Amino acid sequence: MRTGLLGGSFNPPHHGHLAMARAAQAALGLDRVVLIPAARPPHKPLSPDMASPHDRLQMTRALAAAGGPGLEVSAIELERLGPSYTIDTIQELRRLHPGDELYFIIGADTVGELPTWREAARLLGEVRFVVVNRPGFDLEAGLAVVADRLGAAAAARMREHVVTMPPQAVSSTEVRRRIREDAPGWRDLVPPGVADVIQAERLYGRSFVTTFTTIDRLAEHAGQRVELRGWLYKQRGKGKITFLHLRDGTGVVQTIVNREQVGEQVYERLKGLMQESALKMRGTPRKDERAPGGVELDVDDLEVVAPAAGEYPISLQEHGIDFLLSKRHLWLRSSKQHAVLRVRNEVIKAIRDFFYEKRFLLVDAPIFTPSACEGTTNLFEVKYFDEFAYLTQSGQLYMEAAAMAHGNVYCFGPTFRAERSKTRRHLTEFWMVEPEMAWAGLDDVMDLAEEFLEAVVGRALERCKEDLKVLERDVAPLERVRRPFPRITYDEAVKLLHDKGHAFEYGNDLGAPDETAISENFDRPVMIHRWPQQVKAFYARRDPQNDALALAVDVIAPEGVGEVIGGGERAVDLAFLEQQIAEHKLPKEAFEWYLDLRRYGSVPHGGFGLGLERTVAWICGREHVREAIPFPRTIYRKDP
């Protein structure tokens, strides 16, 4: 039996396809022509108005019925993954039709595209080609491409069977355009059965054009056909329907995959897909209050972009923290870690917006410094050409210089502390924002700190509601972060500790248990000011009323979080600073530039520093700051 094979997108099938089939059938005396809708037509891989495989199969069947005897339809391309029109398709057709002479029918306009098909030379050797020369297309130009890419013999084989058909005034693209516009007479462009399918399924209407979107905006496209790109989070099957949970970085959505819509082989392969396989899904979202995010996607087409290589190392079960940190590059994909980093992103934006609106100038501080702000015992020393430098522990000294030039400034960047601390509050590398104000005293610093903290926390509450729900965060304590904050002196803080029975020695710095005990007396952050001068940095200004105290302030967050802000007023007296540098045994030559700030126009000034990770961990309700940074560095961990 002589069998013609006519592959194509059939998007939609129209009278031109029938004319091609009939022209080839008549010229070669073919017993039948098999119409083969392509799963992913190579010439239309990203076509935004490609009908689903299911719909194109239905339309092609209607076309065959309209064409009369000798036309059949095969769904072979729709039932297998991978590119269309390959040697695999021909070999499978030989198995299905043993003994048949196979003739592959193509239009003259696609001849020049043949070398782009996989294993094109083998394809030419496996099957006879019938080229339907449709007027208006340059067959010779296409054959020249074949000769150039595959050789003269290949072009000669293509020339063996050339059939001419009457010109077709309307292309597939024009047919779709007229259908979309509901132009008069569009039904005459396709056989009646095809028109019935188009009308019944509302194909090629504006609601069917595929629009790329993301999960967080999926509800905006309810009733419209969309494409999602993401990773398989989990799946569960039920008969002919599989529920796939897809995540794309903006959220997670439940999708519904029906066997009849996507084809048997594609559907079967879904069962073997592992978590984190990369997928493209197309379909129509519909609102459903029971679904996560209030919307589901009815899938009509999908593509497996990259199947996971095996079982995902971080399965949906409990794991120890050391294991999770060793897989941090994958742990970031989990829902709670994803939510934490989204909150971090919003907090960073809130910080920048706050200071921009307050007209503070962003001034970037250097990472390499020749000296320390507070001594060198907790600094990372690094080789710097023929000498040594330190990784910065603070940009504050540089912000003092910038403030003398610009008034109100801030820096925001990474800082490093070589403290051998293993507590949940410490990292060796973290981010800090440090504003500095000229013409400012301690009260100005405290006013700015409480306004700033209220704004940042309020922004997270406003814009990260869903993320905080994912984290199961009780937001009531955060809603109480409102000005004014209580302000107590160090002396009053020590009295609170003693009243609670804490054995705390006056003059010491506050430890984590002390900060927690103090914060329990208040329903919002508390500001502790006027500290013993020996526990604060050498540049802190002394209290004019009591030289034993420094005009410094710590802001203690509630819920056991501890200090989130530390700052104060800076010393302006040159002689005092020279004395402090000597007493702290710091190299004076490394601070000459800093002392120049006092030699040339020194004015009252002050500022503070806020640790980003500790703040994010507090807002997210995470116990350890290591979850508040993408890739934490601690005393025992510097990878991945």
CORRADA-V222968 format. One line per field, one symbol per residue. psi: psi as a letter, one per 20 degrees, with the letter a starting at -180 (. if undefined). burial: # if it has 9 or more other C-alpha atoms within 8 Angstrom, else .. A space follows every 50 residues. Layout:
BEGIN
psi->???
burial->???
END
This chain:
BEGIN
psi->popqooqrhlmrpahhgghgghgggghilqhrpppnpqgnphilhkpikp qqgghhgghhhhghhhiaqiprppjhhijqrrqrlrhhgghhhhhhmpiq pppopqqhiigiigiiqplhghghihqqqooonppiqnhhgghhgggghi rhhghhhhignpppqqqphprhghghghghilqpjhhiiqqghghggggh ilqjrhiipppparhijhhikpiqprpqpbqpgrqqqncjppopopqjhi apqpqoopghhiqghgghhhhiprpjqpqppqapqqpohiqpijqrpopi qrpogoqqiapphnrmrqqqhgghhhkhhhhhiqgghghghhggghgghh gggghghjkpppopqqgpqirqhlrjhkqopqpndjaqaqpqiqjghhhg ghhihieprqqoaqrppkplpjriiqqhprqqpnqppqlqaghgghgggh gghgggghgghgikghghghikpoighhijmqqqqqpqrgghghggghhi jpmpppirqprghggghghiiqjrqqpprmqphijrrhippqphioiiqq mqppopqakjhbpippbaqqqipggghhgghghjlqohhijhhhhhhihn lprprrarppoghhgghghikphpihijqgnqpahjpjq.
burial->.####################.###....############......... ################....#####.#####.#####.##...#.....# .###########.##.#..##.##..########....#..######..# ##.##.##...####......#..##.###.....#..#######.##.. ..###..###..###..##.##.##########.#.#...########.. .########.#######.....###############...##.####### ##.#..##...#.#.........#..##..##...#########.###.# #..###...##.#.#...#.###.....##.......##########.## ####..############.......#############.###..##..## ###########..##.##.##.#...###.#...##.###..##.###.. .............#######.############.####.####.....## ########.#############.#..##.###....##..#..##.##.. .#.###################.######.#####.....
END
